[in-house]
Amino acid sequence: MPPRPERYLLIGDEGDVPVLGAMLEEFPERAAGNVVLELPPGQNLQLPLPPGMRLTILPREQVGRGVRAVAALDAWVDEWLLGEHEPSHMHAVWIGMPGDPLMERRCEELLITRPGFHLHRPYDPECAGGVSEHPGTTAP
């Protein structure tokens, strides 16, 4: 049995809230990490978070959809995928926002530049057969 990740990152937008809520309800109490939501201005949501998880709301103001979420992903990668934190088994990353071109492109780039990156993507009916095809992506 593979070891449980030490750190989680979940990124999404308003369309991902139902699946994020369902996932977080199943998280172990000891889960640690970050949930990042890029939301329209003025929208604020609550999710069932284990004590070690932190929620960050990024208002989508005066910037295009996905811009702040991609910046948050990049900042997390720069902070957590270095040195002793680099092994992919230490992290589990779930990125929502299916069909968002900025996020799709960034996830594809990460899978190329960081082999073994532990990345999950949601079901996307726009992708072939309804399954997001990302080389190197592990199944949820």
A tleap script that builds the chain and sets N, CA, C and O, in Angstrom:
source leaprc.protein.ff14SB
mol = sequence {
  NMET PRO PRO ARG PRO GLU ARG TYR LEU LEU
  ILE GLY ASP GLU GLY ASP VAL PRO VAL LEU
  GLY ALA MET LEU GLU GLU PHE PRO GLU ARG
  ALA ALA GLY ASN VAL VAL LEU GLU LEU PRO
  PRO GLY GLN ASN LEU GLN LEU PRO LEU PRO
  PRO GLY MET ARG LEU THR ILE LEU PRO ARG
  GLU GLN VAL GLY ARG GLY VAL ARG ALA VAL
  ALA ALA LEU ASP ALA TRP VAL ASP GLU TRP
  LEU LEU GLY GLU HIE GLU PRO SER HIE MET
  HIE ALA VAL TRP ILE GLY MET PRO GLY ASP
  PRO LEU MET GLU ARG ARG CYS GLU GLU LEU
  LEU ILE THR ARG PRO GLY PHE HIE LEU HIE
  ARG PRO TYR ASP PRO GLU CYS ALA GLY GLY
  VAL SER GLU HIE PRO GLY THR THR ALA CPRO
}
set mol.1.N position { 0.848 -1.177 0.000 }
set mol.1.CA position { 0.000 0.000 0.000 }
set mol.1.C position { 0.894 1.241 0.000 }
set mol.1.O position { 1.765 1.371 0.860 }
set mol.2.N position { 0.689 2.160 -0.959 }
set mol.2.CA position { 1.523 3.356 -1.005 }
set mol.2.C position { 1.275 4.246 0.220 }
set mol.2.O position { 0.175 4.259 0.773 }
set mol.3.N position { 2.311 4.990 0.638 }
set mol.3.CA position { 2.113 5.859 1.800 }
set mol.3.C position { 1.108 6.959 1.500 }
set mol.3.O position { 0.966 7.397 0.359 }
set mol.4.N position { 0.424 7.391 2.531 }
set mol.4.CA position { -0.525 8.488 2.405 }
set mol.4.C position { 0.253 9.779 2.177 }
set mol.4.O position { 1.276 9.998 2.826 }
set mol.5.N position { -0.208 10.640 1.268 }
set mol.5.CA position { 0.500 11.906 1.056 }
set mol.5.C position { 0.576 12.724 2.348 }
set mol.5.O position { -0.316 12.667 3.194 }
set mol.6.N position { 1.649 13.473 2.472 }
set mol.6.CA position { 1.809 14.335 3.642 }
set mol.6.C position { 1.112 15.677 3.456 }
set mol.6.O position { 0.759 16.339 4.431 }
set mol.7.N position { 0.916 16.071 2.218 }
set mol.7.CA position { 0.367 17.388 1.948 }
set mol.7.C position { -0.576 17.299 0.746 }
set mol.7.O position { -0.303 16.600 -0.230 }
set mol.8.N position { -1.686 18.022 0.845 }
set mol.8.CA position { -2.684 18.052 -0.221 }
set mol.8.C position { -2.824 19.473 -0.759 }
set mol.8.O position { -2.674 20.452 -0.028 }
set mol.9.N position { -3.111 19.559 -2.046 }
set mol.9.CA position { -3.478 20.827 -2.666 }
set mol.9.C position { -4.685 20.549 -3.542 }
set mol.9.O position { -4.658 19.662 -4.396 }
set mol.10.N position { -5.753 21.320 -3.320 }
set mol.10.CA position { -6.956 21.227 -4.139 }
set mol.10.C position { -7.247 22.623 -4.662 }
set mol.10.O position { -7.359 23.572 -3.885 }
set mol.11.N position { -7.368 22.749 -5.966 }
set mol.11.CA position { -7.637 24.051 -6.581 }
set mol.11.C position { -8.864 23.911 -7.470 }
set mol.11.O position { -8.986 22.951 -8.231 }
set mol.12.N position { -9.774 24.883 -7.365 }
set mol.12.CA position { -10.962 24.854 -8.204 }
set mol.12.C position { -11.630 26.200 -8.269 }
set mol.12.O position { -11.108 27.209 -7.795 }
set mol.13.N position { -12.807 26.190 -8.873 }
set mol.13.CA position { -13.614 27.402 -8.953 }
set mol.13.C position { -15.033 27.057 -8.506 }
set mol.13.O position { -15.265 25.987 -7.944 }
set mol.14.N position { -15.964 27.944 -8.749 }
set mol.14.CA position { -17.330 27.738 -8.257 }
set mol.14.C position { -17.954 26.445 -8.789 }
set mol.14.O position { -18.794 25.849 -8.115 }
set mol.15.N position { -17.565 26.010 -9.967 }
set mol.15.CA position { -18.098 24.778 -10.529 }
set mol.15.C position { -17.585 23.517 -9.841 }
set mol.15.O position { -18.183 22.449 -9.971 }
set mol.16.N position { -16.490 23.637 -9.117 }
set mol.16.CA position { -15.878 22.488 -8.459 }
set mol.16.C position { -16.309 22.321 -7.008 }
set mol.16.O position { -15.955 21.326 -6.374 }
set mol.17.N position { -17.061 23.266 -6.473 }
set mol.17.CA position { -17.399 23.248 -5.048 }
set mol.17.C position { -18.118 21.956 -4.630 }
set mol.17.O position { -17.756 21.396 -3.595 }
set mol.18.N position { -19.114 21.450 -5.374 }
set mol.18.CA position { -19.773 20.214 -4.923 }
set mol.18.C position { -18.816 19.023 -4.806 }
set mol.18.O position { -18.870 18.286 -3.822 }
set mol.19.N position { -17.949 18.830 -5.790 }
set mol.19.CA position { -17.024 17.694 -5.731 }
set mol.19.C position { -15.960 17.916 -4.656 }
set mol.19.O position { -15.555 16.962 -3.992 }
set mol.20.N position { -15.509 19.136 -4.476 }
set mol.20.CA position { -14.540 19.427 -3.416 }
set mol.20.C position { -15.146 19.156 -2.039 }
set mol.20.O position { -14.499 18.565 -1.175 }
set mol.21.N position { -16.373 19.583 -1.843 }
set mol.21.CA position { -17.052 19.327 -0.571 }
set mol.21.C position { -17.158 17.842 -0.281 }
set mol.21.O position { -16.902 17.404 0.840 }
set mol.22.N position { -17.536 17.064 -1.293 }
set mol.22.CA position { -17.661 15.614 -1.113 }
set mol.22.C position { -16.298 14.983 -0.816 }
set mol.22.O position { -16.196 14.106 0.042 }
set mol.23.N position { -15.261 15.420 -1.513 }
set mol.23.CA position { -13.924 14.874 -1.270 }
set mol.23.C position { -13.450 15.208 0.136 }
set mol.23.O position { -12.933 14.343 0.843 }
set mol.24.N position { -13.625 16.459 0.541 }
set mol.24.CA position { -13.130 16.897 1.845 }
set mol.24.C position { -13.838 16.196 3.000 }
set mol.24.O position { -13.238 15.986 4.055 }
set mol.25.N position { -15.087 15.838 2.818 }
set mol.25.CA position { -15.804 15.098 3.861 }
set mol.25.C position { -15.164 13.732 4.122 }
set mol.25.O position { -15.296 13.178 5.214 }
set mol.26.N position { -14.476 13.199 3.124 }
set mol.26.CA position { -13.833 11.895 3.243 }
set mol.26.C position { -12.364 11.987 3.641 }
set mol.26.O position { -11.725 10.958 3.866 }
set mol.27.N position { -11.822 13.183 3.730 }
set mol.27.CA position { -10.407 13.337 4.078 }
set mol.27.C position { -10.168 12.897 5.514 }
set mol.27.O position { -11.038 13.054 6.371 }
set mol.28.N position { -8.986 12.346 5.776 }
set mol.28.CA position { -8.663 11.982 7.160 }
set mol.28.C position { -8.506 13.245 8.014 }
set mol.28.O position { -8.138 14.305 7.508 }
set mol.29.N position { -8.786 13.119 9.295 }
set mol.29.CA position { -8.660 14.252 10.221 }
set mol.29.C position { -7.251 14.837 10.221 }
set mol.29.O position { -7.075 16.032 10.457 }
set mol.30.N position { -6.249 14.002 9.958 }
set mol.30.CA position { -4.857 14.461 9.979 }
set mol.30.C position { -4.411 15.083 8.671 }
set mol.30.O position { -3.248 15.466 8.546 }
set mol.31.N position { -5.290 15.197 7.698 }
set mol.31.CA position { -4.909 15.775 6.405 }
set mol.31.C position { -4.410 17.202 6.591 }
set mol.31.O position { -4.974 17.979 7.362 }
set mol.32.N position { -3.346 17.530 5.871 }
set mol.32.CA position { -2.782 18.880 5.921 }
set mol.32.C position { -2.617 19.399 4.504 }
set mol.32.O position { -2.262 18.649 3.595 }
set mol.33.N position { -2.875 20.680 4.323 }
set mol.33.CA position { -2.681 21.254 3.001 }
set mol.33.C position { -3.562 22.454 2.761 }
set mol.33.O position { -4.001 23.134 3.689 }
set mol.34.N position { -3.808 22.695 1.481 }
set mol.34.CA position { -4.499 23.905 1.064 }
set mol.34.C position { -5.614 23.603 0.082 }
set mol.34.O position { -5.494 22.729 -0.776 }
set mol.35.N position { -6.704 24.345 0.228 }
set mol.35.CA position { -7.789 24.372 -0.745 }
set mol.35.C position { -7.846 25.807 -1.250 }
set mol.35.O position { -7.963 26.747 -0.464 }
set mol.36.N position { -7.764 25.967 -2.560 }
set mol.36.CA position { -7.771 27.294 -3.165 }
set mol.36.C position { -8.953 27.359 -4.126 }
set mol.36.O position { -9.086 26.531 -5.027 }
set mol.37.N position { -9.808 28.356 -3.916 }
set mol.37.CA position { -10.964 28.561 -4.792 }
set mol.37.C position { -10.857 29.918 -5.466 }
set mol.37.O position { -10.708 30.942 -4.799 }
set mol.38.N position { -10.935 29.920 -6.783 }
set mol.38.CA position { -11.024 31.175 -7.530 }
set mol.38.C position { -12.507 31.412 -7.795 }
set mol.38.O position { -13.155 30.640 -8.501 }
set mol.39.N position { -13.039 32.500 -7.214 }
set mol.39.CA position { -14.482 32.751 -7.264 }
set mol.39.C position { -14.792 34.132 -7.817 }
set mol.39.O position { -13.956 35.033 -7.751 }
set mol.40.N position { -15.997 34.302 -8.365 }
set mol.40.CA position { -16.419 35.633 -8.787 }
set mol.40.C position { -16.415 36.594 -7.594 }
set mol.40.O position { -16.586 36.161 -6.454 }
set mol.41.N position { -16.224 37.880 -7.842 }
set mol.41.CA position { -16.212 38.855 -6.738 }
set mol.41.C position { -17.470 38.758 -5.888 }
set mol.41.O position { -18.580 38.623 -6.404 }
set mol.42.N position { -17.276 38.828 -4.584 }
set mol.42.CA position { -18.397 38.817 -3.653 }
set mol.42.C position { -18.896 37.440 -3.279 }
set mol.42.O position { -19.697 37.313 -2.353 }
set mol.43.N position { -18.451 36.407 -3.965 }
set mol.43.CA position { -18.896 35.055 -3.636 }
set mol.43.C position { -17.949 34.474 -2.590 }
set mol.43.O position { -16.730 34.504 -2.760 }
set mol.44.N position { -18.511 33.953 -1.524 }
set mol.44.CA position { -17.721 33.369 -0.453 }
set mol.44.C position { -18.372 32.051 -0.067 }
set mol.44.O position { -19.579 32.004 0.168 }
set mol.45.N position { -17.603 31.000 0.001 }
set mol.45.CA position { -18.144 29.678 0.288 }
set mol.45.C position { -17.418 29.051 1.462 }
set mol.45.O position { -16.271 29.388 1.755 }
set mol.46.N position { -18.091 28.152 2.120 }
set mol.46.CA position { -17.481 27.378 3.193 }
set mol.46.C position { -17.458 25.914 2.763 }
set mol.46.O position { -18.374 25.430 2.098 }
set mol.47.N position { -16.402 25.229 3.152 }
set mol.47.CA position { -16.264 23.809 2.856 }
set mol.47.C position { -15.920 23.073 4.150 }
set mol.47.O position { -15.346 23.666 5.064 }
set mol.48.N position { -16.267 21.784 4.235 }
set mol.48.CA position { -15.944 21.009 5.438 }
set mol.48.C position { -14.460 20.662 5.464 }
set mol.48.O position { -14.037 19.699 4.825 }
set mol.49.N position { -13.672 21.435 6.195 }
set mol.49.CA position { -12.220 21.253 6.197 }
set mol.49.C position { -11.728 20.518 7.441 }
set mol.49.O position { -12.147 20.831 8.556 }
set mol.50.N position { -10.840 19.538 7.252 }
set mol.50.CA position { -10.152 18.980 8.421 }
set mol.50.C position { -9.310 20.087 9.057 }
set mol.50.O position { -8.971 21.058 8.381 }
set mol.51.N position { -8.967 19.963 10.330 }
set mol.51.CA position { -8.230 21.025 11.018 }
set mol.51.C position { -6.923 21.452 10.349 }
set mol.51.O position { -6.538 22.617 10.449 }
set mol.52.N position { -6.235 20.529 9.670 }
set mol.52.CA position { -4.949 20.868 9.048 }
set mol.52.C position { -5.048 21.431 7.649 }
set mol.52.O position { -4.023 21.692 7.019 }
set mol.53.N position { -6.266 21.627 7.141 }
set mol.53.CA position { -6.448 22.175 5.798 }
set mol.53.C position { -6.844 23.641 5.892 }
set mol.53.O position { -7.616 24.028 6.770 }
set mol.54.N position { -6.315 24.451 4.992 }
set mol.54.CA position { -6.587 25.884 4.982 }
set mol.54.C position { -7.282 26.265 3.672 }
set mol.54.O position { -6.870 25.833 2.595 }
set mol.55.N position { -8.340 27.078 3.774 }
set mol.55.CA position { -9.085 27.542 2.607 }
set mol.55.C position { -8.657 28.959 2.258 }
set mol.55.O position { -8.620 29.841 3.116 }
set mol.56.N position { -8.333 29.164 0.978 }
set mol.56.CA position { -8.008 30.488 0.464 }
set mol.56.C position { -8.967 30.802 -0.670 }
set mol.56.O position { -9.102 30.024 -1.615 }
set mol.57.N position { -9.633 31.952 -0.572 }
set mol.57.CA position { -10.532 32.411 -1.637 }
set mol.57.C position { -9.787 33.466 -2.455 }
set mol.57.O position { -9.282 34.448 -1.910 }
set mol.58.N position { -9.727 33.253 -3.754 }
set mol.58.CA position { -9.104 34.218 -4.664 }
set mol.58.C position { -10.204 34.875 -5.482 }
set mol.58.O position { -10.771 34.231 -6.365 }
set mol.59.N position { -10.526 36.150 -5.213 }
set mol.59.CA position { -11.566 36.814 -6.001 }
set mol.59.C position { -11.105 37.030 -7.440 }
set mol.59.O position { -9.986 37.476 -7.694 }
set mol.60.N position { -11.975 36.708 -8.350 }
set mol.60.CA position { -11.679 36.860 -9.774 }
set mol.60.C position { -12.070 38.285 -10.202 }
set mol.60.O position { -13.078 38.486 -10.879 }
set mol.61.N position { -11.265 39.253 -9.800 }
set mol.61.CA position { -11.551 40.655 -10.108 }
set mol.61.C position { -10.517 41.194 -11.091 }
set mol.61.O position { -9.316 41.004 -10.898 }
set mol.62.N position { -10.967 41.847 -12.116 }
set mol.62.CA position { -10.112 42.554 -13.071 }
set mol.62.C position { -9.037 41.677 -13.699 }
set mol.62.O position { -8.082 42.192 -14.280 }
set mol.63.N position { -9.178 40.376 -13.590 }
set mol.63.CA position { -8.276 39.458 -14.275 }
set mol.63.C position { -9.128 38.362 -14.893 }
set mol.63.O position { -10.267 38.142 -14.481 }
set mol.64.N position { -8.580 37.690 -15.862 }
set mol.64.CA position { -9.329 36.640 -16.523 }
set mol.64.C position { -9.478 35.394 -15.671 }
set mol.64.O position { -8.751 35.195 -14.698 }
set mol.65.N position { -10.413 34.577 -16.046 }
set mol.65.CA position { -10.677 33.312 -15.362 }
set mol.65.C position { -9.418 32.444 -15.401 }
set mol.65.O position { -8.789 32.290 -16.448 }
set mol.66.N position { -9.068 31.892 -14.267 }
set mol.66.CA position { -7.930 30.988 -14.179 }
set mol.66.C position { -6.601 31.646 -13.854 }
set mol.66.O position { -5.667 30.958 -13.445 }
set mol.67.N position { -6.488 32.958 -14.022 }
set mol.67.CA position { -5.208 33.643 -13.816 }
set mol.67.C position { -4.726 33.485 -12.378 }
set mol.67.O position { -3.578 33.104 -12.149 }
set mol.68.N position { -5.578 33.770 -11.423 }
set mol.68.CA position { -5.161 33.678 -10.016 }
set mol.68.C position { -4.989 32.226 -9.564 }
set mol.68.O position { -4.110 31.933 -8.753 }
set mol.69.N position { -5.796 31.343 -10.066 }
set mol.69.CA position { -5.657 29.930 -9.692 }
set mol.69.C position { -4.337 29.362 -10.219 }
set mol.69.O position { -3.663 28.614 -9.511 }
set mol.70.N position { -3.968 29.704 -11.435 }
set mol.70.CA position { -2.692 29.248 -11.992 }
set mol.70.C position { -1.528 29.841 -11.194 }
set mol.70.O position { -0.549 29.147 -10.920 }
set mol.71.N position { -1.630 31.111 -10.824 }
set mol.71.CA position { -0.578 31.731 -10.007 }
set mol.71.C position { -0.449 31.024 -8.659 }
set mol.71.O position { 0.662 30.837 -8.163 }
set mol.72.N position { -1.574 30.632 -8.066 }
set mol.72.CA position { -1.538 29.910 -6.790 }
set mol.72.C position { -0.887 28.538 -6.961 }
set mol.72.O position { -0.102 28.114 -6.113 }
set mol.73.N position { -1.205 27.850 -8.046 }
set mol.73.CA position { -0.589 26.556 -8.327 }
set mol.73.C position { 0.921 26.708 -8.474 }
set mol.73.O position { 1.687 25.940 -7.893 }
set mol.74.N position { 1.344 27.693 -9.245 }
set mol.74.CA position { 2.777 27.922 -9.441 }
set mol.74.C position { 3.487 28.238 -8.132 }
set mol.74.O position { 4.583 27.734 -7.888 }
set mol.75.N position { 2.878 29.065 -7.287 }
set mol.75.CA position { 3.482 29.410 -6.000 }
set mol.75.C position { 3.611 28.165 -5.128 }
set mol.75.O position { 4.631 27.978 -4.465 }
set mol.76.N position { 2.595 27.318 -5.122 }
set mol.76.CA position { 2.637 26.096 -4.324 }
set mol.76.C position { 3.737 25.169 -4.824 }
set mol.76.O position { 4.504 24.624 -4.030 }
set mol.77.N position { 3.814 24.992 -6.133 }
set mol.77.CA position { 4.849 24.130 -6.719 }
set mol.77.C position { 6.232 24.656 -6.346 }
set mol.77.O position { 7.109 23.883 -5.961 }
set mol.78.N position { 6.426 25.965 -6.460 }
set mol.78.CA position { 7.729 26.557 -6.118 }
set mol.78.C position { 8.082 26.346 -4.652 }
set mol.78.O position { 9.253 26.168 -4.317 }
set mol.79.N position { 7.079 26.364 -3.774 }
set mol.79.CA position { 7.338 26.207 -2.343 }
set mol.79.C position { 7.492 24.754 -1.915 }
set mol.79.O position { 8.378 24.435 -1.122 }
set mol.80.N position { 6.638 23.866 -2.430 }
set mol.80.CA position { 6.556 22.516 -1.894 }
set mol.80.C position { 7.245 21.437 -2.709 }
set mol.80.O position { 7.383 20.315 -2.222 }
set mol.81.N position { 7.677 21.719 -3.907 }
set mol.81.CA position { 8.311 20.671 -4.711 }
set mol.81.C position { 9.810 20.932 -4.870 }
set mol.81.O position { 10.355 20.864 -5.972 }
set mol.82.N position { 10.456 21.228 -3.754 }
set mol.82.CA position { 11.898 21.473 -3.726 }
set mol.82.C position { 12.540 20.630 -2.644 }
set mol.82.O position { 11.908 20.304 -1.639 }
set mol.83.N position { 13.791 20.281 -2.851 }
set mol.83.CA position { 14.578 19.613 -1.820 }
set mol.83.C position { 13.895 18.412 -1.224 }
set mol.83.O position { 13.450 17.517 -1.942 }
set mol.84.N position { 13.809 18.391 0.122 }
set mol.84.CA position { 13.245 17.232 0.821 }
set mol.84.C position { 11.746 17.079 0.582 }
set mol.84.O position { 11.181 16.027 0.881 }
set mol.85.N position { 11.096 18.106 0.049 }
set mol.85.CA position { 9.653 18.037 -0.220 }
set mol.85.C position { 9.349 17.528 -1.629 }
set mol.85.O position { 8.185 17.319 -1.972 }
set mol.86.N position { 10.377 17.329 -2.442 }
set mol.86.CA position { 10.152 17.045 -3.852 }
set mol.86.C position { 9.513 15.698 -4.186 }
set mol.86.O position { 8.736 15.642 -5.139 }
set mol.87.N position { 9.788 14.612 -3.468 }
set mol.87.CA position { 9.229 13.317 -3.899 }
set mol.87.C position { 7.716 13.376 -4.097 }
set mol.87.O position { 6.981 13.879 -3.248 }
set mol.88.N position { 7.273 12.853 -5.231 }
set mol.88.CA position { 5.860 12.970 -5.599 }
set mol.88.C position { 4.936 12.228 -4.650 }
set mol.88.O position { 3.770 12.603 -4.522 }
set mol.89.N position { 5.420 11.177 -3.975 }
set mol.89.CA position { 4.534 10.434 -3.077 }
set mol.89.C position { 4.162 11.246 -1.837 }
set mol.89.O position { 3.258 10.865 -1.094 }
set mol.90.N position { 4.851 12.357 -1.614 }
set mol.90.CA position { 4.569 13.178 -0.441 }
set mol.90.C position { 3.392 14.121 -0.653 }
set mol.90.O position { 2.894 14.711 0.306 }
set mol.91.N position { 2.939 14.272 -1.906 }
set mol.91.CA position { 1.906 15.248 -2.232 }
set mol.91.C position { 0.805 14.615 -3.063 }
set mol.91.O position { 1.049 13.713 -3.864 }
set mol.92.N position { -0.405 15.100 -2.859 }
set mol.92.CA position { -1.522 14.760 -3.733 }
set mol.92.C position { -2.154 16.085 -4.157 }
set mol.92.O position { -2.538 16.903 -3.322 }
set mol.93.N position { -2.250 16.272 -5.453 }
set mol.93.CA position { -2.755 17.531 -6.001 }
set mol.93.C position { -3.973 17.227 -6.860 }
set mol.93.O position { -3.926 16.378 -7.751 }
set mol.94.N position { -5.066 17.934 -6.581 }
set mol.94.CA position { -6.285 17.838 -7.377 }
set mol.94.C position { -6.562 19.222 -7.943 }
set mol.94.O position { -6.709 20.194 -7.201 }
set mol.95.N position { -6.631 19.296 -9.254 }
set mol.95.CA position { -6.890 20.567 -9.926 }
set mol.95.C position { -8.186 20.439 -10.700 }
set mol.95.O position { -8.303 19.608 -11.600 }
set mol.96.N position { -9.151 21.259 -10.351 }
set mol.96.CA position { -10.430 21.283 -11.050 }
set mol.96.C position { -10.357 22.207 -12.260 }
set mol.96.O position { -9.365 22.235 -12.988 }
set mol.97.N position { -11.417 22.949 -12.450 }
set mol.97.CA position { -11.512 23.910 -13.541 }
set mol.97.C position { -11.338 23.252 -14.915 }
set mol.97.O position { -10.587 23.761 -15.747 }
set mol.98.N position { -12.025 22.123 -15.163 }
set mol.98.CA position { -11.884 21.476 -16.467 }
set mol.98.C position { -12.339 22.402 -17.584 }
set mol.98.O position { -13.351 23.094 -17.470 }
set mol.99.N position { -11.583 22.399 -18.647 }
set mol.99.CA position { -11.910 23.240 -19.794 }
set mol.99.C position { -11.346 24.642 -19.709 }
set mol.99.O position { -11.417 25.388 -20.687 }
set mol.100.N position { -10.776 25.033 -18.551 }
set mol.100.CA position { -10.154 26.352 -18.446 }
set mol.100.C position { -8.817 26.288 -19.184 }
set mol.100.O position { -7.937 25.530 -18.776 }
set mol.101.N position { -8.639 27.060 -20.259 }
set mol.101.CA position { -7.425 26.914 -21.071 }
set mol.101.C position { -6.128 27.221 -20.317 }
set mol.101.O position { -5.123 26.544 -20.532 }
set mol.102.N position { -6.132 28.213 -19.454 }
set mol.102.CA position { -4.919 28.521 -18.695 }
set mol.102.C position { -4.532 27.364 -17.774 }
set mol.102.O position { -3.368 26.965 -17.720 }
set mol.103.N position { -5.509 26.837 -17.057 }
set mol.103.CA position { -5.213 25.752 -16.134 }
set mol.103.C position { -4.855 24.476 -16.873 }
set mol.103.O position { -3.943 23.757 -16.464 }
set mol.104.N position { -5.562 24.188 -17.954 }
set mol.104.CA position { -5.245 22.992 -18.744 }
set mol.104.C position { -3.794 23.042 -19.229 }
set mol.104.O position { -3.060 22.061 -19.104 }
set mol.105.N position { -3.388 24.176 -19.778 }
set mol.105.CA position { -2.027 24.332 -20.297 }
set mol.105.C position { -0.998 24.191 -19.178 }
set mol.105.O position { 0.024 23.527 -19.353 }
set mol.106.N position { -1.263 24.815 -18.028 }
set mol.106.CA position { -0.300 24.757 -16.922 }
set mol.106.C position { -0.159 23.343 -16.377 }
set mol.106.O position { 0.950 22.914 -16.061 }
set mol.107.N position { -1.260 22.616 -16.262 }
set mol.107.CA position { -1.184 21.232 -15.785 }
set mol.107.C position { -0.380 20.366 -16.751 }
set mol.107.O position { 0.430 19.545 -16.321 }
set mol.108.N position { -0.597 20.544 -18.046 }
set mol.108.CA position { 0.162 19.789 -19.037 }
set mol.108.C position { 1.652 20.111 -18.938 }
set mol.108.O position { 2.487 19.213 -19.035 }
set mol.109.N position { 1.988 21.385 -18.747 }
set mol.109.CA position { 3.393 21.784 -18.595 }
set mol.109.C position { 4.012 21.145 -17.360 }
set mol.109.O position { 5.145 20.666 -17.413 }
set mol.110.N position { 3.284 21.133 -16.253 }
set mol.110.CA position { 3.812 20.540 -15.021 }
set mol.110.C position { 4.071 19.051 -15.176 }
set mol.110.O position { 5.060 18.532 -14.658 }
set mol.111.N position { 3.199 18.372 -15.877 }
set mol.111.CA position { 3.386 16.936 -16.068 }
set mol.111.C position { 4.610 16.635 -16.929 }
set mol.111.O position { 5.219 15.574 -16.794 }
set mol.112.N position { 4.966 17.552 -17.801 }
set mol.112.CA position { 6.157 17.379 -18.636 }
set mol.112.C position { 7.418 17.741 -17.862 }
set mol.112.O position { 8.417 17.023 -17.925 }
set mol.113.N position { 7.374 18.845 -17.136 }
set mol.113.CA position { 8.581 19.340 -16.463 }
set mol.113.C position { 8.832 18.675 -15.115 }
set mol.113.O position { 9.946 18.754 -14.597 }
set mol.114.N position { 7.833 18.026 -14.536 }
set mol.114.CA position { 7.979 17.366 -13.227 }
set mol.114.C position { 7.482 15.927 -13.330 }
set mol.114.O position { 6.369 15.615 -12.904 }
set mol.115.N position { 8.313 15.054 -13.896 }
set mol.115.CA position { 7.896 13.652 -14.047 }
set mol.115.C position { 7.492 13.046 -12.701 }
set mol.115.O position { 8.152 13.266 -11.685 }
set mol.116.N position { 6.420 12.297 -12.710 }
set mol.116.CA position { 5.942 11.664 -11.495 }
set mol.116.C position { 5.077 12.559 -10.626 }
set mol.116.O position { 4.645 12.145 -9.550 }
set mol.117.N position { 4.820 13.774 -11.074 }
set mol.117.CA position { 3.972 14.700 -10.318 }
set mol.117.C position { 2.626 14.034 -10.071 }
set mol.117.O position { 1.982 13.583 -11.018 }
set mol.118.N position { 2.195 13.964 -8.836 }
set mol.118.CA position { 0.968 13.276 -8.418 }
set mol.118.C position { -0.215 14.222 -8.623 }
set mol.118.O position { -0.573 14.983 -7.724 }
set mol.119.N position { -0.813 14.168 -9.806 }
set mol.119.CA position { -1.857 15.116 -10.193 }
set mol.119.C position { -3.133 14.383 -10.576 }
set mol.119.O position { -3.105 13.404 -11.322 }
set mol.120.N position { -4.253 14.874 -10.052 }
set mol.120.CA position { -5.571 14.355 -10.402 }
set mol.120.C position { -6.355 15.468 -11.079 }
set mol.120.O position { -6.247 16.635 -10.701 }
set mol.121.N position { -7.140 15.104 -12.075 }
set mol.121.CA position { -8.018 16.053 -12.749 }
set mol.121.C position { -9.430 15.497 -12.741 }
set mol.121.O position { -9.611 14.279 -12.715 }
set mol.122.N position { -10.445 16.371 -12.763 }
set mol.122.CA position { -11.840 15.886 -12.746 }
set mol.122.C position { -12.284 15.374 -14.106 }
set mol.122.O position { -11.640 15.593 -15.131 }
set mol.123.N position { -13.386 14.701 -14.065 }
set mol.123.CA position { -14.069 14.267 -15.273 }
set mol.123.C position { -14.380 15.484 -16.132 }
set mol.123.O position { -14.863 16.493 -15.620 }
set mol.124.N position { -14.116 15.406 -17.402 }
set mol.124.CA position { -14.386 16.520 -18.301 }
set mol.124.C position { -15.095 15.996 -19.543 }
set mol.124.O position { -14.464 15.358 -20.385 }
set mol.125.N position { -16.411 16.256 -19.675 }
set mol.125.CA position { -17.141 15.735 -20.831 }
set mol.125.C position { -16.644 16.291 -22.154 }
set mol.125.O position { -16.944 15.721 -23.204 }
set mol.126.N position { -15.890 17.390 -22.137 }
set mol.126.CA position { -15.357 17.966 -23.369 }
set mol.126.C position { -14.154 17.175 -23.887 }
set mol.126.O position { -13.812 17.278 -25.065 }
set mol.127.N position { -13.510 16.386 -23.022 }
set mol.127.CA position { -12.365 15.582 -23.434 }
set mol.127.C position { -12.864 14.292 -24.078 }
set mol.127.O position { -14.008 13.882 -23.881 }
set mol.128.N position { -11.997 13.672 -24.839 }
set mol.128.CA position { -12.355 12.441 -25.540 }
set mol.128.C position { -12.910 11.400 -24.578 }
set mol.128.O position { -12.240 11.034 -23.612 }
set mol.129.N position { -14.097 10.929 -24.823 }
set mol.129.CA position { -14.690 9.880 -24.011 }
set mol.129.C position { -15.071 10.306 -22.603 }
set mol.129.O position { -15.421 9.462 -21.778 }
set mol.130.N position { -15.010 11.607 -22.313 }
set mol.130.CA position { -15.373 12.077 -20.989 }
set mol.130.C position { -14.279 11.924 -19.955 }
set mol.130.O position { -14.501 12.217 -18.780 }
set mol.131.N position { -13.105 11.474 -20.359 }
set mol.131.CA position { -12.000 11.272 -19.416 }
set mol.131.C position { -10.878 12.224 -19.763 }
set mol.131.O position { -10.443 12.291 -20.913 }
set mol.132.N position { -10.411 12.960 -18.773 }
set mol.132.CA position { -9.287 13.853 -19.001 }
set mol.132.C position { -8.046 13.021 -19.269 }
set mol.132.O position { -7.660 12.191 -18.445 }
set mol.133.N position { -7.429 13.236 -20.402 }
set mol.133.CA position { -6.229 12.495 -20.768 }
set mol.133.C position { -5.017 13.368 -20.504 }
set mol.133.O position { -4.786 14.345 -21.216 }
set mol.134.N position { -4.250 13.026 -19.496 }
set mol.134.CA position { -3.040 13.756 -19.159 }
set mol.134.C position { -1.930 12.745 -18.924 }
set mol.134.O position { -1.937 12.049 -17.909 }
set mol.135.N position { -0.977 12.654 -19.844 }
set mol.135.CA position { 0.113 11.700 -19.648 }
set mol.135.C position { 0.774 11.931 -18.292 }
set mol.135.O position { 1.065 13.065 -17.911 }
set mol.136.N position { 1.002 10.841 -17.575 }
set mol.136.CA position { 1.658 10.936 -16.280 }
set mol.136.C position { 0.696 11.169 -15.132 }
set mol.136.O position { 1.102 11.109 -13.972 }
set mol.137.N position { -0.564 11.432 -15.426 }
set mol.137.CA position { -1.547 11.667 -14.377 }
set mol.137.C position { -1.926 10.354 -13.736 }
set mol.137.O position { -2.130 9.358 -14.431 }
set mol.138.N position { -2.021 10.338 -12.438 }
set mol.138.CA position { -2.457 9.129 -11.747 }
set mol.138.C position { -3.954 9.180 -11.560 }
set mol.138.O position { -4.547 10.258 -11.513 }
set mol.139.N position { -4.556 8.036 -11.457 }
set mol.139.CA position { -6.010 7.987 -11.247 }
set mol.139.C position { -6.342 8.409 -9.822 }
set mol.139.O position { -5.562 8.141 -8.908 }
set mol.140.N position { -7.492 9.068 -9.610 }
set mol.140.CA position { -7.864 9.483 -8.253 }
set mol.140.C position { -8.146 8.309 -7.356 }
set mol.140.O position { -8.472 8.492 -6.184 }
savepdb mol mol.pdb
quit
